[in-house]
Amino acid sequence: MNLQDWKNLKRNWYNTMYGSLEFFLNHPICAIPLFYRRFFYSLNKHNMFNKSSLKTPEGFELKSDMELLVYFQTFVAKNLYQKDLLNDLMYWVAPHIIDVGANVGLVTQWFKSFNKNTIFTCIEKSFDNVCRGLDINDTARITWYSKAASNFTDDDNLRIDDITKLPLFIFAIKIDTDGSNIKVLEGGLRTLNITKWLIIEIEPGIEEFMTTKLPQFKLVNKPSPDDLVYLNSDS
């Protein structure tokens, strides 16, 4: 391990310990079985859900080891994305976030845990998935599009730039579409010009596209092997 690896380990350990204490104080009933499964998964590295699922305080039902690990990293350690982004989010009055590839809504709910006044526009092809763990009746703060984000709009696809009733300024756009991220960027160039933060899953050609088409966005963090965080220098 190099020096940076040790720094990351130290940072993650602090986040995990502090986050675990905070989670236990806020949700003791859920914390005990959650910590139990997370601890023994570290020892056994095998299925901790062969008997029952686990319901979280946010309404998610964890059914697999992968969901357990993602939930723990996201809601307990809160070791996701960029610290400056999260500090920024907490002090905005009503930040607007576009979640492209919302999936089960886990990241949407995570952002909401930092600022309950956050307004979301969620794009997810499978509407059944995106409802899981979130209040679908909260239409004042969450708008759902049961379509696939792309660089054109039709009955099944949607360009970000074709979304109506967006504010004059977007706090962040998160894009995770498993292979279509460049198409999503192509369909959202106008909206990205009024966006401060961009969180995007890495795929071939992403960094070159950002350099040539969106040079105002500067790479500020690579929080995981799969994600990039950009900040709009013009914002």
N, C-alpha and C positions, 0 to 999 in steps of 0.2 A: 504493500500500500504506500502511495506517495503522500506528501504533505496535504494535498487537497482532499484526498480520500479520508484522512484522519480528521480534517476540519469538518467534512460533511457528516462523518460518524458522530462527532461531538455535537454538532448542531441537531442532528436527528434524535440523539439520545435525550438532549434537553427538551426538545419539543414533545417527545413521547412521554417523558416523565411528568412534565407540567400539564400536558393535555390529558393524561390518564387521571391525574388528581382532579382536575377540573371536571372531567366527564363523570367520575365517580361521585363527586359532590352534587352534581346536577341530576344524575340519572343512576342512583345506586342499584335499583332493581335490575336494570339492563346491564350495568357495568360488570357485575359479578360473572354471569355466564359468558359475556363477551370477552372479558379478560382471561377467563378460564380456557376458552377455545383458542384464543390467540396465543396464549402461553404454550399450550400443549401442541399446537400446530408447529411452533418453533422447534419442538423436540421431536415430533413424530413425522412431520412433513407429509401427512396423509389426511384423508377425508375426516373432517370434524363435524360433518352434517349428515352422517349416515342414519341418524335416528330422528332428528327434528330440525326445523329451521329456527331462525332467531329473529324476532321482531325488534326493530330499533325505535328509539323515541321519535324519529322523523317519519316513521311509517313504512320504512323499507323492510322487506322480509329477506334476510340473508339465507341463501340456500346452498352456497358452495364456498370452498376455501378461497377462491379468487375474490368473491364478493366480500368475504370477511376481511381479507388483506386490504382491499381497496377502501372499504368503509373505515377500517382502523386508521389507515394512513390519512384519510381525508377528514374524518370527523373527530378523531381522538388526537393523533399527533398533529393534525392540521399542517402537514408537511407537503404542501402542494403549491406549485407556481411561485410567484415572486412576492417577497415580503413587502416591498414598496407598493405593489398593486393592492395588497390586502389592507395596508395602512391607509392608502388612498380611498379604498372602498368604504371603510368604516366611517369616514368623515364626510362623505357625500350625502346630500339631503335626500335625493331620490335617484340614485344611479340606474341607468338602463343598460341591461346586458342582453346580448343576442347569443343564445346557446344553440349552435348548429350541430346536429347529431346529439340531441339531448339524451337519447337512450332511455334509461330508467329514471332520469332526472336527478341523479345523485350529485353531479357537479352543480346543477341549478340550486338544489337544496343547500349545498355546502356554501355557495356564495351568499345565500339568504341568511345563513347562520352568522355572518359577519355584519350584515346590515338588513334588518327586517323590512326596510322601506324600499329595497331593490325592486325594480320593475323588470320583468323578463319577457323576451320574445323567444319562444322555443320552436325549433324546427326538427321534426323527427318523423320519419316515414311510418313507423309502427306506432300508432296512437295508443294502443293498449300498453305498450312499454312505457311511454312518456308519462302516463297517468300514475304509474306505480310510485307510491311514497310521497305524492304531492297532492295538494288540494286543487282539483280541476275546476272547482267552482269559484276560485279566487280570480275571477276574470279582471278585476281591477288591477292586479299586479302580474298576472301571467296570461300571455296570449299564445295559443297553440296553433301550429300549422302542421297538419298531418300530410307532409309532403317531403320529398327528397330535395335538399338544397343543391343547386346546380348553377350553370351559366345561362340558363334559359328558363322560361316560365310556361307551363301548360297545366293540364289537369293533375299531373302527378309530380311536377317539379316546380321549384320556386327559386328565383334569383333574390338575393338579399336586397338588391336595389329596387325590387318591385314590392317590397313590404310597405304597406301604407301605415300612416299614423305613427311614424317614428319621430322621436324628438329631434331637436336641432343638434344635439350632441349625444353621442353614445359613449358610455363609460368603457365597455369592453365587448369584444366578440370572441367567443370560444368556438373553435372549429375542430371537429373530430368525426370524420365521415368514412374512415377506413378505405382511403384510396381516391377520394374525389375532392380533396381539399383545394387543389389548384382550380378546378372548375368553380368551386364555391367562391374563391377569391376573385376570379374573373367576373362573376356575377354580382360582386359587391364592392367594386372599386370606388364608386361614388360614396357609398355609406362608410367605407373605411377611411375616407378623407375627413370624416367628422367623428372618428373613433379614436380614443386615447390608447387603449390597450388591446393587443391581439394575442390570444393564446391559441396555438395551432399544433396539431399532431404532425410530426415529421413524416414526410414521404419524399421520394426522389423528385428533385426539381424545385422544392419549396423555397430554399434559401436563394437560389438563383432568381426565381420569380420575384421574391421580396426585394432583392437588390435592384432589379431592372424596372419593375412595375410600381413598386411602393417604396422608393428610396427614403421617404421621410420616416419610415418605421425602422428603428434601430434595435437590434437584438440585445436584450439586457440579461437574459437568463436562459439556461437550458436545465430546468429543474429535474428532468429525468431523461433517459435515453430516447423517449418517445415524444417529448414536447418541447416547444420553443415559446418564449415569451418576448413579445416586441412592444416597444413604446413609441408612440407617434411623437416625433420631435417637434412637430408643428402645433401640437395641442396646447 
